[in-house]
Every structure is written in C-alpha cells, then in structure tokens.
Amino acid sequence: MLQTTPPQHAAIEAFGAYRPARVVTNDELATRVDTSDEWITTRVGIKERRYAAAHETVVSMAVEAGRDALGKAGVAGGEVDLLIVATCTAPSQLPSAAPQVAHLLGASAPGAYDVNAACAGFCYSLAQASHAIQAGAAQKALVIGVEKLTDWIDHDDRTTSIIFADGAGAAVVGRSGAQGIGPTVWGSAGDRPEAIIIRSRDQLLEMDGRAVFRWATTEVRAEVDRICGASGLSLRDIDIFVPHQANMRIIDNMLRALDFRDDVVVARDIALAGNTSAASIPLAIDTLLDAGQATSGDKVLTIGFGAGLTFAGQVFEMP
Ligand SMILES: CC(C)(COP(=O)(O)OP(=O)(O)OC[C@H]1O[C@@H](n2cnc3c(N)ncnc32)[C@H](O)[C@@H]1OP(=O)(O)O)[C@@H](O)C(=O)NCCC(=O)NCCS
C-alpha cells in the first residue's frame, strides 16, 4: 500500500474572460455569404460575435483570460501548480498551448496540458482540476477555455461561418473548506465523428447541423437531470443554468423540457458572443457576473457538448 494525501475539497475562486475587440455583425457576414440578420437571429439567436485579429492567438487570449481570473481571485501566477487549456483550435500539433500560457502567466513549472473535448472541453477540464485538488495532486489550478475558430471555418460556408467565433474564459480552482464543485457527468458518442469534424490540419470545419441539433435536444438534454442528481439536487434547486452556447433554439428547447424554477437565470451569451466552443461556458458565466445576474453561493448547472461527440457537465457553487 502506497502513501496517499488525505482527500481535500475544491471550489471555484473566480472567473475571468478575454473578448477580442473586433465585433462582427450579421449584416457584415451577409456582405460575404447569402444570409440575413433575420435568418441568423431567428434560426440561431446570434446578433453579433467577436473575431480575433492576427495578434490575438490561442495562447495570448488564454493568457489574458487567465490573468483576469487570477486578478479577481487575488492569486499570483506563481501560485498556480496546475494549468489546463481546453481548446480544439491550438495552432500547433506540438507543443500544446498550456505550458506557454503557464510560462507567460509566471506560473513556476506547473502541470500543464491541453484538453481537446471540443465544446465540452471546459467542463472536462473543470472536472480534472477539481479531481486533482481533491486527490492532493494540485493546490491551485487555472482552467482556461479558449478558441480561435475563425482560423478553422470556411468563411464562404454560410452554415458554419455564421455560428463560430473567438474568445477565452477562465476559472481559478483552489482548496476549500467544503466541496464547491459537484461530481461530473461526462460521456461521448464516438459513432458520430463526422457530425462536427476538422479532417486534418490543412482542412476546415464541416458540420451536420441538423444531426447536432437533434442529438443536443434529445440525448444531451436527458443528461441535465443526471448532472443535477449527481450533486444530490433537483432542478428546482438550481439558480443558474449555463448550457454550451451553441444555438439559442437548442437552449430554448432544453428549457421547455426541463423542470427548472421560473426564476432560474439562463445564460444567453450566444447573442453577443456566437459559439466559442470550449470558451463559451466561462465567457457566459463572466457575462452573468458582470451584469449582476449571479451571486456568490448560487448553484450553477453547466453542460458542454460538441464534436466527438462529447458532453460533460457539473453543478458548482458560484464564487
Ligand atoms: C446550423 C443550423 C443553424 C441550421 O439551421 P436549420 O434550421 O437546421 O437549417 P437547415 O440546415 O434545415 O436549412 C434550412 C434552409 O436554410 C438554408 N440556410 C442554411 N444556412 C443559412 C444561412 N446562414 N442563411 C440563410 N439560409 C441558410 C439552407 O440552405 C436551407 O435551405 P433550403 O431549405 O432551401 O435547402 C442548425 O441546424 C443548428 O443550429 N444546428 C446545431 C449546430 C450547432 O449547435 N453546432 C455547434 C455544436 S457545438
């Protein structure tokens, strides 16, 4: 029998975000592809999104979001001993982004790696950070969801170019007197790899929108109750629902079928952020915090879902 560290509790200490400066409206997209503000607004619920400039890279946006979260938590970069970057748009196959992000944030030789679970990446990574702290493998973790999807979409394809966008969101996770992050429910459906796919480094994203929509509003939706139950709660106990910001109609469809309280706060960041894959959940939470729609101690239910197919979610207490 080997020696182990005693189990610890983990909680989120703060969120942070980075949004590229450039706002791209539906009208601007309609000058390039055959679409309209009316079609995008009613079918997807996006009004505008952010596009990163050349100097805004996966690494630089992750650093900015991470710095924002560390500042809000009052944590120095040097205290971070685990850094996880959730991304499916890292510019190089090797090295991964996380060690560079850690170095630029002044973290001293932390565990650092990328997670590619597409739009579920933030929830997978939050689970890993929580597990590492609970197991004593880390004391202060930084989890960053970041994407530069505009490098990987065909800007002449109206079915994908109107949806995807860029940005970064981050969370600081640390030891706590009580567990603030509930058990993660995660899973995959590897029989549908082609639903959202980038076939190789020299090819662009392809998506079967209808298949993704159907999966999200049937199989993924059914997981929301399981996520809640894993924390010993009912949907009526949830104060804030933060689904992956994929499509406003998917969010509305989920809400109609789920027994949340009437006063549950629902993240609808997609309207102004577009679909930023692994960054969408922490960006949406940052928006709610900025707008004063979230209070410390609120019970937040998240669910991320996307390419793979993969999904993951958990309940946590708002810092
Ligand atoms: C992509 C999506 C918005 C398409 O909406 P939809 O209602 O399923 O639309 P369809 O694909 O059935 O297409 C309906 C019509 O609109 C057209 N259309 C597609 N994109 C359009 C656009 N940007 N502007 C105008 N018309 C468009 C189609 O060509 C089609 O025309 P047709 O009937 O003449 O053939 C929708 O399927 C979706 O949101 N899916 C989920 C995608 C998602 O969440 N992806 C990320 C997961 S992480």
The ligand as an ORCA input file, in Angstrom:
! r2SCAN-3c Opt
* xyz 0 1
  C     -26.880     25.017    -38.445
  C     -28.340     25.342    -38.143
  C     -28.461     26.755    -37.611
  C     -29.119     25.253    -39.435
  O     -30.477     25.537    -39.136
  P     -31.619     24.600    -39.673
  O     -32.884     25.205    -39.226
  O     -31.304     23.184    -39.266
  O     -31.452     24.795    -41.224
  P     -31.337     23.668    -42.342
  O     -29.973     23.102    -42.378
  O     -32.508     22.746    -42.212
  O     -31.534     24.581    -43.595
  C     -32.786     25.253    -43.871
  C     -32.569     26.163    -45.036
  O     -31.805     27.305    -44.646
  C     -30.698     27.468    -45.507
  N     -29.588     28.049    -44.759
  C     -28.595     27.415    -44.088
  N     -27.776     28.316    -43.532
  C     -28.267     29.533    -43.848
  C     -27.864     30.851    -43.572
  N     -26.769     31.135    -42.841
  N     -28.613     31.866    -44.052
  C     -29.703     31.636    -44.798
  N     -30.139     30.407    -45.097
  C     -29.428     29.365    -44.635
  C     -30.392     26.073    -46.002
  O     -29.679     26.118    -47.221
  C     -31.791     25.510    -46.190
  O     -32.320     25.975    -47.383
  P     -33.245     25.031    -48.287
  O     -34.437     24.700    -47.423
  O     -33.558     25.900    -49.457
  O     -32.410     23.830    -48.599
  C     -28.941     24.355    -37.135
  O     -29.030     23.085    -37.695
  C     -28.150     24.275    -35.888
  O     -28.028     25.229    -35.161
  N     -27.615     23.094    -35.571
  C     -26.797     22.922    -34.405
  C     -25.431     23.414    -34.729
  C     -24.594     23.562    -33.505
  O     -25.060     23.809    -32.440
  N     -23.310     23.381    -33.720
  C     -22.339     23.527    -32.714
  C     -22.403     22.419    -31.767
  S     -21.114     22.576    -30.684
*
